[in-house]
Amino acid sequence: MDKLEAAQKVLRFSTNIREWCEQEKNVYFDDFDSENVKSYDEGGYGELADEIIEKGVKEGFLEEGEVD
């Protein structure tokens, strides 16, 4: 599973993580795309996507090593 699919899966199924992302980071499901999830530059969501994926693994929505 690629990084975009993983982040979207977590946001789709975890209300806690989705609300954290929307309220704390002011970023929404549709804001992610295949380019900005890989970008660690200003305006990119690479770090946020990594954090979402980590939280998804901890909550059991993803398996460790499931993301390419």
TORVEXBA-942044 format. One record per atom (N, C-alpha, C, O): residue number from 1; residue in three letters; chain; atom name; x negated, y negated, z negated. Coordinates in steps of 0.001 Angstrom, whole numbers. Layout:
! residues N
i,aa,ch,at,px,py,pz
NUM,ala,A,CA,X,Y,Z
...
! end
This chain:
! residues 68
i,aa,ch,at,px,py,pz
1,met,A,N,-863,1161,0
1,met,A,CA,0,0,0
1,met,A,C,-914,-1230,0
1,met,A,O,-1883,-1293,-756
2,asp,A,N,-595,-2197,851
2,asp,A,CA,-1427,-3400,876
2,asp,A,C,-1029,-4346,-255
2,asp,A,O,-32,-4141,-947
3,lys,A,N,-1840,-5383,-416
3,lys,A,CA,-1678,-6302,-1546
3,lys,A,C,-336,-7028,-1518
3,lys,A,O,290,-7206,-2564
4,leu,A,N,115,-7449,-334
4,leu,A,CA,1400,-8141,-221
4,leu,A,C,2535,-7218,-636
4,leu,A,O,3402,-7611,-1417
5,glu,A,N,2536,-5995,-119
5,glu,A,CA,3588,-5029,-473
5,glu,A,C,3609,-4768,-1980
5,glu,A,O,4675,-4678,-2588
6,ala,A,N,2430,-4649,-2568
6,ala,A,CA,2348,-4371,-4006
6,ala,A,C,2908,-5529,-4828
6,ala,A,O,3710,-5318,-5738
7,ala,A,N,2488,-6746,-4509
7,ala,A,CA,2981,-7913,-5248
7,ala,A,C,4491,-8043,-5093
7,ala,A,O,5194,-8324,-6063
8,gln,A,N,4991,-7840,-3882
8,gln,A,CA,6434,-7954,-3647
8,gln,A,C,7212,-6848,-4363
8,gln,A,O,8307,-7083,-4875
9,lys,A,N,6649,-5662,-4394
9,lys,A,CA,7316,-4558,-5096
9,lys,A,C,7474,-4892,-6579
9,lys,A,O,8543,-4694,-7155
10,val,A,N,6412,-5395,-7187
10,val,A,CA,6467,-5748,-8600
10,val,A,C,7482,-6863,-8828
10,val,A,O,8296,-6791,-9749
11,leu,A,N,7431,-7888,-7991
11,leu,A,CA,8365,-9007,-8161
11,leu,A,C,9814,-8578,-7939
11,leu,A,O,10727,-9108,-8572
12,arg,A,N,10018,-7632,-7052
12,arg,A,CA,11378,-7158,-6762
12,arg,A,C,11958,-6371,-7933
12,arg,A,O,13140,-6505,-8249
13,phe,A,N,11134,-5555,-8574
13,phe,A,CA,11646,-4630,-9578
13,phe,A,C,11416,-5047,-11028
13,phe,A,O,12044,-4489,-11928
14,ser,A,N,10537,-6007,-11275
14,ser,A,CA,10276,-6429,-12653
14,ser,A,C,10833,-7826,-12893
14,ser,A,O,10281,-8823,-12426
15,thr,A,N,11916,-7875,-13618
15,thr,A,CA,12526,-9163,-13962
15,thr,A,C,11565,-9997,-14802
15,thr,A,O,11454,-11206,-14595
16,asn,A,N,10873,-9368,-15745
16,asn,A,CA,9949,-10096,-16615
16,asn,A,C,8839,-10768,-15822
16,asn,A,O,8548,-11946,-16031
17,ile,A,N,8226,-10035,-14926
17,ile,A,CA,7110,-10582,-14147
17,ile,A,C,7618,-11618,-13153
17,ile,A,O,6973,-12649,-12962
18,arg,A,N,8748,-11369,-12525
18,arg,A,CA,9318,-12331,-11580
18,arg,A,C,9639,-13649,-12285
18,arg,A,O,9320,-14722,-11774
19,glu,A,N,10267,-13568,-13451
19,glu,A,CA,10595,-14782,-14192
19,glu,A,C,9341,-15505,-14661
19,glu,A,O,9296,-16735,-14630
20,trp,A,N,8323,-14770,-15092
20,trp,A,CA,7049,-15376,-15484
20,trp,A,C,6444,-16121,-14292
20,trp,A,O,5987,-17257,-14427
21,cys,A,N,6446,-15482,-13146
21,cys,A,CA,5873,-16079,-11944
21,cys,A,C,6637,-17345,-11534
21,cys,A,O,6031,-18355,-11176
22,glu,A,N,7933,-17281,-11588
22,glu,A,CA,8760,-18424,-11191
22,glu,A,C,8683,-19564,-12209
22,glu,A,O,8571,-20730,-11832
23,gln,A,N,8743,-19227,-13483
23,gln,A,CA,8808,-20266,-14514
23,gln,A,C,7430,-20820,-14888
23,gln,A,O,7266,-22030,-15046
24,glu,A,N,6459,-19945,-15026
24,glu,A,CA,5131,-20384,-15450
24,glu,A,C,4267,-20863,-14284
24,glu,A,O,3500,-21815,-14431
25,lys,A,N,4386,-20217,-13142
25,lys,A,CA,3523,-20520,-11998
25,lys,A,C,4245,-21295,-10899
25,lys,A,O,3612,-21825,-9985
26,asn,A,N,5571,-21357,-10992
26,asn,A,CA,6394,-22053,-9992
26,asn,A,C,6167,-21497,-8581
26,asn,A,O,6115,-22243,-7604
27,val,A,N,6034,-20175,-8503
27,val,A,CA,5836,-19469,-7241
27,val,A,C,6922,-18408,-7146
27,val,A,O,7226,-17724,-8123
28,tyr,A,N,7499,-18281,-5961
28,tyr,A,CA,8639,-17396,-5747
28,tyr,A,C,8299,-16285,-4755
28,tyr,A,O,7333,-16384,-3998
29,phe,A,N,9095,-15246,-4772
29,phe,A,CA,8913,-14068,-3919
29,phe,A,C,8589,-14455,-2477
29,phe,A,O,7632,-13938,-1900
30,asp,A,N,9366,-15346,-1898
30,asp,A,CA,9198,-15716,-492
30,asp,A,C,7978,-16585,-229
30,asp,A,O,7643,-16835,929
31,asp,A,N,7309,-17049,-1274
31,asp,A,CA,6102,-17863,-1101
31,asp,A,C,4898,-17025,-690
31,asp,A,O,3927,-17560,-153
32,phe,A,N,4949,-15730,-934
32,phe,A,CA,3821,-14853,-621
32,phe,A,C,3886,-14407,834
32,phe,A,O,4955,-14085,1352
33,asp,A,N,2720,-14393,1486
33,asp,A,CA,2628,-13813,2829
33,asp,A,C,1306,-13055,2948
33,asp,A,O,480,-13085,2036
34,ser,A,N,1117,-12384,4067
34,ser,A,CA,-39,-11501,4225
34,ser,A,C,-1373,-12239,4192
34,ser,A,O,-2405,-11624,3924
35,glu,A,N,-1374,-13520,4453
35,glu,A,CA,-2611,-14301,4434
35,glu,A,C,-2900,-14885,3057
35,glu,A,O,-4018,-14761,2557
36,asn,A,N,-1905,-15520,2437
36,asn,A,CA,-2206,-16215,1185
36,asn,A,C,-2434,-15275,-1
36,asn,A,O,-3015,-15697,-1001
37,val,A,N,-1996,-14021,77
37,val,A,CA,-2297,-13089,-1018
37,val,A,C,-3766,-12666,-993
37,val,A,O,-4281,-12145,-1983
38,lys,A,N,-4433,-12888,125
38,lys,A,CA,-5855,-12551,253
38,lys,A,C,-6750,-13755,-7
38,lys,A,O,-7968,-13612,-114
39,ser,A,N,-6159,-14933,-107
39,ser,A,CA,-6929,-16168,-227
39,ser,A,C,-7160,-16544,-1691
39,ser,A,O,-6226,-16627,-2489
40,tyr,A,N,-8425,-16765,-2012
40,tyr,A,CA,-8791,-17211,-3357
40,tyr,A,C,-9160,-18691,-3346
40,tyr,A,O,-9627,-19227,-4351
41,asp,A,N,-8948,-19350,-2208
41,asp,A,CA,-9193,-20779,-2076
41,asp,A,C,-7996,-21554,-2604
41,asp,A,O,-6959,-20970,-2919
42,glu,A,N,-8143,-22869,-2698
42,glu,A,CA,-7031,-23714,-3128
42,glu,A,C,-5849,-23510,-2185
42,glu,A,O,-6006,-23515,-964
43,gly,A,N,-4681,-23333,-2759
43,gly,A,CA,-3477,-23090,-1968
43,gly,A,C,-3211,-21622,-1700
43,gly,A,O,-2143,-21263,-1204
44,gly,A,N,-4175,-20771,-2024
44,gly,A,CA,-3986,-19335,-1850
44,gly,A,C,-3437,-18704,-3117
44,gly,A,O,-3497,-19287,-4199
45,tyr,A,N,-2903,-17506,-2962
45,tyr,A,CA,-2306,-16809,-4097
45,tyr,A,C,-3043,-15524,-4450
45,tyr,A,O,-2476,-14638,-5089
46,gly,A,N,-4306,-15418,-4037
46,gly,A,CA,-5072,-14202,-4302
46,gly,A,C,-5157,-13848,-5769
46,gly,A,O,-4893,-12708,-6153
47,glu,A,N,-5522,-14814,-6592
47,glu,A,CA,-5645,-14552,-8030
47,glu,A,C,-4296,-14242,-8656
47,glu,A,O,-4187,-13347,-9494
48,leu,A,N,-3274,-14977,-8254
48,leu,A,CA,-1935,-14733,-8791
48,leu,A,C,-1432,-13347,-8373
48,leu,A,O,-847,-12626,-9181
49,ala,A,N,-1659,-12983,-7122
49,ala,A,CA,-1250,-11651,-6655
49,ala,A,C,-1962,-10563,-7448
49,ala,A,O,-1351,-9558,-7813
50,asp,A,N,-3266,-10761,-7719
50,asp,A,CA,-4008,-9791,-8534
50,asp,A,C,-3391,-9657,-9919
50,asp,A,O,-3252,-8554,-10448
51,glu,A,N,-3027,-10790,-10496
51,glu,A,CA,-2430,-10788,-11836
51,glu,A,C,-1068,-10093,-11827
51,glu,A,O,-752,-9332,-12742
52,ile,A,N,-270,-10350,-10802
52,ile,A,CA,1034,-9700,-10668
52,ile,A,C,854,-8190,-10550
52,ile,A,O,1581,-7420,-11177
53,ile,A,N,-111,-7776,-9748
53,ile,A,CA,-373,-6342,-9558
53,ile,A,C,-838,-5713,-10867
53,ile,A,O,-382,-4625,-11220
54,glu,A,N,-1737,-6376,-11593
54,glu,A,CA,-2189,-5858,-12893
54,glu,A,C,-1016,-5679,-13855
54,glu,A,O,-888,-4647,-14514
55,lys,A,N,-170,-6695,-13922
55,lys,A,CA,1000,-6618,-14798
55,lys,A,C,1934,-5493,-14342
55,lys,A,O,2527,-4803,-15172
56,gly,A,N,2064,-5307,-13028
56,gly,A,CA,2895,-4237,-12480
56,gly,A,C,2387,-2860,-12856
56,gly,A,O,3178,-1956,-13126
57,val,A,N,1077,-2695,-12875
57,val,A,CA,484,-1424,-13284
57,val,A,C,773,-1186,-14767
57,val,A,O,1163,-87,-15162
58,lys,A,N,578,-2222,-15581
58,lys,A,CA,821,-2091,-17025
58,lys,A,C,2271,-1751,-17340
58,lys,A,O,2552,-1018,-18288
59,glu,A,N,3201,-2293,-16532
59,glu,A,CA,4627,-2028,-16764
59,glu,A,C,5109,-756,-16073
59,glu,A,O,6264,-363,-16238
60,gly,A,N,4234,-106,-15298
60,gly,A,CA,4577,1174,-14685
60,gly,A,C,5256,1067,-13319
60,gly,A,O,5804,2055,-12830
61,phe,A,N,5230,-111,-12695
61,phe,A,CA,5832,-257,-11375
61,phe,A,C,4870,151,-10262
61,phe,A,O,5289,451,-9144
62,leu,A,N,3586,158,-10577
62,leu,A,CA,2543,600,-9643
62,leu,A,C,1611,1562,-10370
62,leu,A,O,1477,1525,-11593
63,glu,A,N,980,2409,-9595
63,glu,A,CA,-10,3323,-10149
63,glu,A,C,-1389,2704,-9945
63,glu,A,O,-1622,2001,-8962
64,glu,A,N,-2294,2967,-10876
64,glu,A,CA,-3678,2517,-10730
64,glu,A,C,-4238,3084,-9424
64,glu,A,O,-4114,4282,-9172
65,gly,A,N,-4842,2254,-8605
65,gly,A,CA,-5424,2697,-7338
65,gly,A,C,-4435,2801,-6193
65,gly,A,O,-4811,3216,-5096
66,glu,A,N,-3192,2438,-6416
66,glu,A,CA,-2164,2513,-5379
66,glu,A,C,-2324,1414,-4322
66,glu,A,O,-1832,1545,-3201
67,val,A,N,-3010,339,-4687
67,val,A,CA,-3155,-810,-3794
67,val,A,C,-4482,-701,-3053
67,val,A,O,-5522,-416,-3646
68,asp,A,N,-4423,-936,-1738
68,asp,A,CA,-5641,-904,-907
68,asp,A,C,-6527,-2075,-1204
68,asp,A,O,-7591,-2213,-602
! end
